[in-house]
Every structure is written in structure tokens, then in C-alpha cells.
Amino acid sequence: MRVVSLFSGAGGLDLGFKMAGHEIVWADDLYEDAVETYRNNIGNHIVCRDIAEIKTEDIPECDIIIGGFPCQGFSVANMNRYVGDERNELYKQLLRVVGEKKPKFFMAENVKGIKNLDKGKIFEMILKDFAGIGYKVKHEVMNAADYGVPQTRQRVIIIGVREDVDFDYIFPVPTHDKEGRYDRNRWVSVGEAMSAIPNPDEPNDLPNHVYSKYKLQFNGYLGHRPLDPGKPAPTVTARGDNKGGVVILPHPNGQRRMSCREVAAVQSFPLDYEFAGNNSSVYRQIGNAVPPLLGFAIADVFNSYKGEMK
Ligand SMILES: C[S@@+](CC[C@H](N)C(=O)[O-])C[C@H]1O[C@@H](n2cnc3c(N)ncnc32)[C@H](O)[C@@H]1O
């Protein structure tokens, strides 16, 4: 498929689509460091601009539009409040571009919590809006650990198939299982993921293998809980704690925080995927990403579509 990618960030989702054999023809994000990361690893087809400033006719023809729109602008308190919030314009931007380009498919990713905002009314509205522009819409909460990512990250995936396109998107069957049941592999643990990575305090040539010196203190709060090396890691986040920095998981050895490289490995980025920017920016880009292996599982399903592509 020819893919257009919005809110592309450092390119985690796009890498998954590339791994599945699709061609990304155009991408956009306004975060300069993420765009540089994207250019260095995925390709030069990315534009660094606010999506609101981009005219649909400047976006090339494609078979699918993909993207995770930030959802902070939706109010949980009052349905009317989200209408005026500029951040929710980002969702409107995705709707605008899909509605005007009318690709065969679209795919949107978001946090699981979006389903509960305003007692589910906002999610209902999103599904209705896409149905209203001519798409059959399906959604599923997917756990990245079920697809070989060493992390129990849960995200809601929305898939739209244009009404006239004869294709039933079936969400991918998990390849991994918590207990290794149903002939599936056992979830990949964070200990296994870390075993391939040298100690950052010893000479090595891995990119971004530097870690935050922010003090480890196991007090039960986000980012301050010990990690069980025998299980997948909890969700890697780009959120800050109450002191403003990005929350960085401790290393399962309990001695320090994970390096950017190690957090990237927990997100299933390849070891040579190099991120641009200072450490906070890199941790943030990684926390924002869709794990490439999850992106691959979602993208690979489209290879069973036998109809014509552009
Ligand atoms: C959740 S991240 C996407 C991560 C990406 N899907 C990945 O897998 O790496 C959302 C992205 O939206 C971008 N963004 C926010 N507002 C934007 C705007 N107005 N125009 C373009 N990009 C925007 C942010 O910079 C951020 O990189």
C-alpha cells in the first residue's frame, strides 16, 4: 500500500508499516527532533509542519492514512467543552484529511482511556464521525505484549475501510501469550530484552545508550516501582511526573534508570535506530511511539487485501 502518515513522531508506527512491506509516501509532524529522527531512519518524505497548515491537495494520493492523534483536548466533564479546545482540532485534522483524500483505509491509534472519556460519548462521536464520511469502522484494544513487544502496552486501534471497498479487516491473532498457551510464544520479558544490551557504563558503540541520573526511589508511584525481569515491562510513557520530567522506567537490575537505548528496546525499536535531540527529547519520542512490532502486526493484515492498489 501507499501510506500517508500523520502525527508520525519518531516513526515507530511507520517502521511497522515498512516492515510489513508498505511504502510510506508522505509523513508529517511538527516536533523538530522527532522529524530529524524520522528522516535519519525512515526517510526524507516527512514534512515538519503543523498539520492544520497543510492543504489536502498537497498530500499525495495513497491507499491508507495512518496516525495517532493526541487526545488531551477532549474534556471528560462536559461534551460542549471539547468543541472549543484547540488540541482536539488534531482529531478534526485527521477527520478532514481522511474525508478529503478518501483513501481505501485509515488507521488511528490512541490510548485505551479515550474509550471512557465522557462516559464513552467522545469515542462514540469519533466512530460516528468516521462512519459519517463513508467508512466502515472497527476498533480493538490491543496489548503490545501479545505481538512480541516486551511491554504490556495497551492501545485502542481504530480501522476504517471505505464503504465501497470489499475488505473485512480482521485484527491480527496474537503471536504471544502470557503463559505461552494456544501454541503461542510466551510473552517476551524485559529481562530477555535487556540481555542483548551491554552495560552503558562500559565502552560500547550503541547509539543513545545514556541514562537519566534521576534518583531511584521505590515508593510505588509511576516510574518508582521495581520491575520484574521475568515479565514484560509496564507501559513506557512520554508523560511527566509531578516534577515535570518524563517518567523513565527503572532498569530491572534495580540499580539505575533505563538508558534511552534500553527504553527503545522495550518499545521494540531495533538497536541501531538512532534518535535525535537531548535525552529528555529522546525519552519523550520513544514514549510517544507505537511499538514497531505492534505496528507490523496491524499493517501485515492489509497484505491479505487482494483488490487493486494505487
Ligand atoms: C503519539 S505521537 C505519535 C507517535 C508516532 N505514531 C510513532 O509511532 O512514533 C503524536 C505526535 O503528534 C505530533 N503533533 C502534535 N500536534 C501536531 C500538529 N498540530 N501537527 C503535526 N503534528 C503534531 C506530536 O509532535 C507527536 O509527535
Ligand as a Chemical Component Dictionary entry (heavy atoms), coordinates in Angstrom:
data_LIG
# 
_chem_comp.id                   LIG 
_chem_comp.type                 NON-POLYMER 
_chem_comp.pdbx_formal_charge   0 
_chem_comp.three_letter_code    LIG 
# 
loop_
_chem_comp_atom.comp_id 
_chem_comp_atom.atom_id 
_chem_comp_atom.alt_atom_id 
_chem_comp_atom.type_symbol 
_chem_comp_atom.charge 
_chem_comp_atom.model_Cartn_x 
_chem_comp_atom.model_Cartn_y 
_chem_comp_atom.model_Cartn_z 
_chem_comp_atom.pdbx_ordinal 
LIG C1  C1  C 0  1.607  9.963  19.955 1  
LIG S1  S1  S 1  2.758  10.831 18.987 2  
LIG C2  C2  C 0  2.856  9.839  17.545 3  
LIG C3  C3  C 0  3.921  8.782  17.577 4  
LIG C4  C4  C 0  4.091  8.013  16.306 5  
LIG N1  N1  N 0  2.846  7.435  15.841 6  
LIG C5  C5  C 0  5.129  6.901  16.475 7  
LIG O1  O1  O 0  4.761  5.735  16.361 8  
LIG O2  O2  O -1 6.312  7.205  16.722 9  
LIG C6  C6  C 0  1.840  12.230 18.443 10 
LIG C7  C7  C 0  2.615  13.187 17.591 11 
LIG O3  O3  O 0  1.744  14.228 17.148 12 
LIG C8  C8  C 0  2.554  15.359 16.920 13 
LIG N2  N2  N 0  1.719  16.560 16.811 14 
LIG C9  C9  C 0  1.031  17.196 17.785 15 
LIG N3  N3  N 0  0.381  18.253 17.299 16 
LIG C10 C10 C 0  0.643  18.300 15.964 17 
LIG C11 C11 C 0  0.249  19.176 14.906 18 
LIG N4  N4  N 0  -0.560 20.218 15.134 19 
LIG N5  N5  N 0  0.707  18.932 13.648 20 
LIG C12 C12 C 0  1.530  17.884 13.418 21 
LIG N6  N6  N 0  1.938  17.021 14.393 22 
LIG C13 C13 C 0  1.501  17.227 15.644 23 
LIG C14 C14 C 0  3.481  15.374 18.114 24 
LIG O4  O4  O 0  4.646  16.139 17.844 25 
LIG C15 C15 C 0  3.768  13.883 18.303 26 
LIG O5  O5  O 0  4.993  13.516 17.703 27 
# 
loop_
_chem_comp_bond.comp_id 
_chem_comp_bond.atom_id_1 
_chem_comp_bond.atom_id_2 
_chem_comp_bond.value_order 
_chem_comp_bond.pdbx_ordinal 
LIG C1  S1  SING 1  
LIG S1  C2  SING 2  
LIG S1  C6  SING 3  
LIG C2  C3  SING 4  
LIG C3  C4  SING 5  
LIG C4  N1  SING 6  
LIG C4  C5  SING 7  
LIG C5  O1  DOUB 8  
LIG C5  O2  SING 9  
LIG C6  C7  SING 10 
LIG C7  O3  SING 11 
LIG C7  C15 SING 12 
LIG O3  C8  SING 13 
LIG C8  N2  SING 14 
LIG C8  C14 SING 15 
LIG N2  C9  SING 16 
LIG N2  C13 SING 17 
LIG C9  N3  DOUB 18 
LIG N3  C10 SING 19 
LIG C10 C11 SING 20 
LIG C10 C13 DOUB 21 
LIG C11 N4  SING 22 
LIG C11 N5  DOUB 23 
LIG N5  C12 SING 24 
LIG C12 N6  DOUB 25 
LIG N6  C13 SING 26 
LIG C14 O4  SING 27 
LIG C14 C15 SING 28 
LIG C15 O5  SING 29 
# 
